[in-house]
Amino acid sequence: MNSYVVGMDIGGTKLATVVADASGKILQKVRKPTETEKGPQHAVQRLLEMVDETIRLAGLKREDISAIGVSCGGPLDTKTGVIYSPPNLPGWDSLPLKALMEAEFHIPTTIENDANAEALAEWRFGGGRGHNYVLYMTMSTGIGGGIIANGQIYHGANDSAGEVGHQILLPNGPLCRCGKHGCLEALCSGPAIARRAQEAIRKQPKPNTALLELTNGNIDCVKSEHVLEAVRNGDSLAISIMQETAYYMGWGIANLVNILNPEIVLIGTIAIAAGDLLLDPIRQIVADMAMQRPAEVVKIMPAQLGEAVGDLAAIALVIDD
Amino acid sequence: MNSYVVGMDIGGTKLATVVADASGKILQKVRKPTETEKGPQHAVQRLLEMVDETIRLAGLKREDISAIGVSCGGPLDTKTGVIYSPPNLPGWDSLPLKALMEAEFHIPTTIENDANAEALAEWRFGGGRGHNYVLYMTMSTGIGGGIIANGQIYHGANDSAGEVGHQILLPNGPLCRCGKHGCLEALCSGPAIARRAQEAIRKQPKPNTALLELTNGNIDCVKSEHVLEAVRNGDSLAISIMQETAYYMGWGIANLVNILNPEIVLIGTIAIAAGDLLLDPIRQIVADMAMQRPAEVVKIMPAQLGEAVGDLAAIALVIDD
């Protein structure tokens, strides 16, 4: 009777392990800091212990678990289960995580990059349910993505598909974390929105914006959350930053709509917080810039799983239909 | 013993029907003009007659045929087999071509948009053989595309996926046939290359370019073929037009490489004619603009089937592995 699964969400600041039943219902969760400075061996040892602890807390035994799903920052190889130096996990160079887990627990382990796993979770448990073609986009520190077609993650040749945040819109635009210029991410991620807001304030001879009140006059402290709050207060500078954000997001999504023809585009974090304030102008831009046939079928919505997406991402990898 | 198939290639100027054996080898072909001015009923009647004629010329009977594959300009619905007013087939409004064929021949008929069918043909018979993730791009009057993942056409929500030529690079750029501005197609299709060359000549106070010799001084007659010929003769204006073309193509393909992570990108007509003269600078731009991991795995090559692609596109739809 092994109808339970373990999910493992590996981030740069924290590790989480969960145990879920066959329907994906989470029964127990354990969280610990990653402490990347102590290296991957430390984190892996911690994960092994956390799995056993979570199983025990759920009142189960190792033999009750049929599979382990792992959601982790890429790049990684889903076939071999080897992780290749994700930016948020320094030192995790060619780490054979799948092999390490299978050697310890003797059950199949599936490893997936986090945006892809989250896309699958949205398809299985969230806003993508019932849709054959789902495009999921993260929108927080970076802009990542995952493509689901007929219930399957679209992996691409070496598990790199779905890097929708690195489509280049302005080749002479701002530098992106990836080293290129003018990627969608360099224009619309949280830090990019903050940077554009800060630049706009500095350009004003006598800045008059709620953004300064929200940050006690410290321009460097302006974040995307402040922009959103100031928009709600009717601040004109913040509104123009939000409109610009919607324009670039709409342009990027229009291109993706033409290329991928999704039934639904689900956008995370910032789009969840902003809601229609951001999504309505994005929808308008997509209607203007995408081709009519794919545009008339696509829905653009906030992702539904919110904070729970990390745990469900790992679980979604090992739940059957 | 029905181990033969019929392929039907429906274009705005000509219709073609072929009969092939189970391996895809074409045994006979019949070609007739479409005569779109006579309307869809005329063309459909002609197609029905052409099928019987092709079967007869191949020394076969109707009962030897197991399936019909149809490659046709979109938009169309692959599930219902209804064609919705393709730009090159005026009057073909909600034409139930699959139903019409199946009523006459009583065998399964598969209808697919031409770029998708050509992509499948390149995967099955051409440059995409042995690859799991193939991106095929047409590059002639327009820029179309087809995405093959694990031997399947990536259709999208309403059979509109793969419109890679309508990703917008320059929102304030030249008007595209689709009604938007600055699409990849509006910059790099044959007519777009010709237009950019003509504009560049007109900007020169004293035009000195082989392009004028090739067209007897008639700027309006400059075509993309002339640009290519002039590049081979070392003409500097033509070389700059070709470099600009490679830049836009490389930019668009870099975005597609990040989104789709293909093993191979196969480009038709103009890229076949130009070869490495165009493809080498495109490869360089993709290496510069795409992310490292998907860029290091992708091959960018001319499509292999050339003129035969139309017939093989229709056949590829109904050949099994």
HADDOCK unambig.tbl for C-alpha pairs under 7 A between the chains (distance, minus, plus):
assign (segid A and resid 133 and name CA) (segid B and resid 156 and name CA) 6.19 0.50 0.50
assign (segid A and resid 133 and name CA) (segid B and resid 157 and name CA) 6.09 0.50 0.50
assign (segid A and resid 156 and name CA) (segid B and resid 133 and name CA) 6.16 0.50 0.50
assign (segid A and resid 156 and name CA) (segid B and resid 260 and name CA) 6.04 0.50 0.50
assign (segid A and resid 156 and name CA) (segid B and resid 261 and name CA) 4.73 0.50 0.50
assign (segid A and resid 156 and name CA) (segid B and resid 262 and name CA) 5.85 0.50 0.50
assign (segid A and resid 157 and name CA) (segid B and resid 133 and name CA) 6.09 0.50 0.50
assign (segid A and resid 157 and name CA) (segid B and resid 261 and name CA) 5.64 0.50 0.50
assign (segid A and resid 157 and name CA) (segid B and resid 262 and name CA) 5.55 0.50 0.50
assign (segid A and resid 157 and name CA) (segid B and resid 263 and name CA) 5.27 0.50 0.50
assign (segid A and resid 158 and name CA) (segid B and resid 294 and name CA) 6.88 0.50 0.50
assign (segid A and resid 160 and name CA) (segid B and resid 261 and name CA) 5.76 0.50 0.50
assign (segid A and resid 160 and name CA) (segid B and resid 293 and name CA) 6.94 0.50 0.50
assign (segid A and resid 160 and name CA) (segid B and resid 294 and name CA) 5.89 0.50 0.50
assign (segid A and resid 161 and name CA) (segid B and resid 258 and name CA) 6.23 0.50 0.50
assign (segid A and resid 161 and name CA) (segid B and resid 259 and name CA) 5.20 0.50 0.50
assign (segid A and resid 161 and name CA) (segid B and resid 260 and name CA) 4.74 0.50 0.50
assign (segid A and resid 161 and name CA) (segid B and resid 261 and name CA) 4.69 0.50 0.50
assign (segid A and resid 162 and name CA) (segid B and resid 258 and name CA) 6.79 0.50 0.50
assign (segid A and resid 162 and name CA) (segid B and resid 259 and name CA) 4.67 0.50 0.50
assign (segid A and resid 162 and name CA) (segid B and resid 260 and name CA) 6.35 0.50 0.50
assign (segid A and resid 163 and name CA) (segid B and resid 258 and name CA) 5.21 0.50 0.50
assign (segid A and resid 163 and name CA) (segid B and resid 259 and name CA) 5.12 0.50 0.50
assign (segid A and resid 164 and name CA) (segid B and resid 258 and name CA) 6.70 0.50 0.50
assign (segid A and resid 164 and name CA) (segid B and resid 259 and name CA) 5.29 0.50 0.50
assign (segid A and resid 166 and name CA) (segid B and resid 258 and name CA) 6.64 0.50 0.50
assign (segid A and resid 167 and name CA) (segid B and resid 255 and name CA) 4.62 0.50 0.50
assign (segid A and resid 167 and name CA) (segid B and resid 258 and name CA) 6.69 0.50 0.50
assign (segid A and resid 168 and name CA) (segid B and resid 255 and name CA) 6.40 0.50 0.50
assign (segid A and resid 169 and name CA) (segid B and resid 169 and name CA) 6.47 0.50 0.50
assign (segid A and resid 180 and name CA) (segid B and resid 289 and name CA) 6.60 0.50 0.50
assign (segid A and resid 255 and name CA) (segid B and resid 167 and name CA) 4.61 0.50 0.50
assign (segid A and resid 255 and name CA) (segid B and resid 168 and name CA) 6.42 0.50 0.50
assign (segid A and resid 258 and name CA) (segid B and resid 161 and name CA) 6.23 0.50 0.50
assign (segid A and resid 258 and name CA) (segid B and resid 162 and name CA) 6.79 0.50 0.50
assign (segid A and resid 258 and name CA) (segid B and resid 163 and name CA) 5.20 0.50 0.50
assign (segid A and resid 258 and name CA) (segid B and resid 164 and name CA) 6.71 0.50 0.50
assign (segid A and resid 258 and name CA) (segid B and resid 166 and name CA) 6.66 0.50 0.50
assign (segid A and resid 258 and name CA) (segid B and resid 167 and name CA) 6.69 0.50 0.50
assign (segid A and resid 259 and name CA) (segid B and resid 161 and name CA) 5.19 0.50 0.50
assign (segid A and resid 259 and name CA) (segid B and resid 162 and name CA) 4.65 0.50 0.50
assign (segid A and resid 259 and name CA) (segid B and resid 163 and name CA) 5.10 0.50 0.50
assign (segid A and resid 259 and name CA) (segid B and resid 164 and name CA) 5.28 0.50 0.50
assign (segid A and resid 260 and name CA) (segid B and resid 156 and name CA) 6.01 0.50 0.50
assign (segid A and resid 260 and name CA) (segid B and resid 161 and name CA) 4.74 0.50 0.50
assign (segid A and resid 260 and name CA) (segid B and resid 162 and name CA) 6.34 0.50 0.50
assign (segid A and resid 261 and name CA) (segid B and resid 156 and name CA) 4.71 0.50 0.50
assign (segid A and resid 261 and name CA) (segid B and resid 157 and name CA) 5.62 0.50 0.50
assign (segid A and resid 261 and name CA) (segid B and resid 160 and name CA) 5.77 0.50 0.50
assign (segid A and resid 261 and name CA) (segid B and resid 161 and name CA) 4.69 0.50 0.50
assign (segid A and resid 262 and name CA) (segid B and resid 156 and name CA) 5.87 0.50 0.50
assign (segid A and resid 262 and name CA) (segid B and resid 157 and name CA) 5.56 0.50 0.50
assign (segid A and resid 263 and name CA) (segid B and resid 157 and name CA) 5.28 0.50 0.50
assign (segid A and resid 289 and name CA) (segid B and resid 180 and name CA) 6.60 0.50 0.50
assign (segid A and resid 293 and name CA) (segid B and resid 160 and name CA) 6.93 0.50 0.50
assign (segid A and resid 294 and name CA) (segid B and resid 158 and name CA) 6.88 0.50 0.50
assign (segid A and resid 294 and name CA) (segid B and resid 160 and name CA) 5.89 0.50 0.50
